[in-house]
Amino acid sequence: MSNGNTDHSEESGGVAVAEAPEESIDIEALEHEGDIAADYIEGLLDIADFDGDIDMDVEGDRAMVSVVGATLDELIGENGEVLEALQELTRLAVHRGTGNRSRLMLDVGGYREGRRKALARVGADAAAEVAKSGEPKPLEPMTPFERKVVHDAVAAAGLRSESEGEEPYRYVVVLPAD
């Protein structure tokens, strides 16, 4: 990653993962991950007696699985905590089915997409504030997904950021340009 942040392993669970060039991404393998994940989520929805449709896609270098429906708030939880847990369980199911670690992203009811937009604004606003003041700005603790979005927004604004602290209190610090 050359976006200027020093937290390259955010969504890989703390393990450094080099980004592969676009042409070397195995779309078929990612689609297979999506299929396994969709089957797993469908089984959970059936057990919990939730209605929901499942959409699968490949975005960049990861499989994306989305659950859409009318009554899915229970699957998101407060601040996305249930969604995070479901994503980890789904990644474990994919690992069990493929033997490979998955970076699959699970979304429920558009929650992650909405958070992505809000967090991109937080990152851009913090970058603007730091560019003006010249002082580092620590942000509130965030999940790995949230920190990644903020890091990307800060890099897009031409500044650097890094993550500090320990889970679950890990947070982004936006740094002035050198």
Residue pairs with C-beta under 8 A, 6 or more apart in sequence:
1 8
1 19
3 151
3 152
3 155
3 156
4 154
4 155
4 159
4 160
4 161
5 151
5 154
5 155
5 160
5 161
5 162
5 163
6 160
6 161
6 162
6 163
7 147
7 148
7 151
7 161
7 162
7 163
7 172
8 16
8 17
9 15
9 16
9 17
10 144
10 145
10 147
10 148
10 151
10 163
11 103
11 144
11 145
11 148
12 101
12 103
13 101
13 144
15 101
17 103
19 61
20 61
25 60
25 61
27 58
29 98
29 100
30 58
30 61
30 62
30 63
31 56
31 58
31 63
32 98
33 63
33 94
33 98
33 102
33 104
34 56
34 57
34 58
34 63
34 64
34 65
34 104
35 56
36 93
36 94
36 97
36 98
37 56
37 63
37 65
37 90
37 93
37 94
37 102
37 104
37 106
38 54
38 56
38 65
40 89
40 90
40 93
40 94
41 54
41 65
41 67
41 86
41 90
41 106
42 54
44 86
44 89
45 51
45 52
45 67
48 74
50 69
50 71
50 72
50 74
50 75
51 69
51 70
51 71
52 67
52 68
52 69
52 72
52 75
52 108
53 67
53 68
53 69
54 65
54 66
54 67
54 68
55 65
55 66
55 67
55 68
56 63
56 64
56 65
56 66
57 63
57 64
57 66
58 64
59 105
61 103
62 103
62 104
62 105
63 94
63 102
63 103
63 104
63 105
64 104
64 105
64 107
65 90
65 104
65 105
65 106
65 107
66 106
66 107
66 108
66 110
67 75
67 106
67 107
67 108
67 109
68 109
68 110
69 109
72 108
72 109
73 109
74 82
75 82
75 83
75 86
75 108
75 109
76 82
76 83
76 108
76 109
76 111
77 83
77 85
80 111
80 112
80 115
80 143
83 106
83 107
83 108
83 111
83 112
84 143
84 145
86 106
86 108
87 104
87 105
87 106
90 104
90 106
91 101
91 102
91 103
91 104
94 100
94 102
94 104
95 101
95 102
105 112
105 145
106 112
107 113
112 145
115 145
115 146
115 149
116 149
119 142
119 146
119 149
119 150
119 153
120 149
120 150
120 152
120 153
121 153
122 139
122 150
122 153
123 149
123 150
123 151
123 152
123 153
123 154
123 156
123 157
123 161
123 172
123 174
124 153
124 154
124 156
124 157
126 137
126 139
126 150
126 154
126 172
126 174
127 153
127 154
127 157
127 158
127 159
127 174
128 157
129 137
129 174
130 136
130 137
130 159
130 174
130 175
130 176
131 157
131 158
131 159
131 176
131 177
133 176
134 176
135 176
136 173
136 174
136 175
136 176
137 173
137 174
138 164
138 171
138 172
138 173
138 174
139 150
139 171
139 172
139 173
139 174
140 171
141 165
141 168
141 169
141 170
141 171
142 150
142 170
142 171
142 172
144 170
147 163
147 170
147 171
147 172
150 161
150 172
151 161
151 163
151 172
154 160
154 161
154 172
154 174
155 161
158 177
159 174
159 175
159 176
159 177
160 174
160 175
160 177
160 178
161 172
161 173
161 174
161 175
162 172
162 173
162 175
163 170
163 171
163 172
163 173
164 170
164 171
164 173
165 171
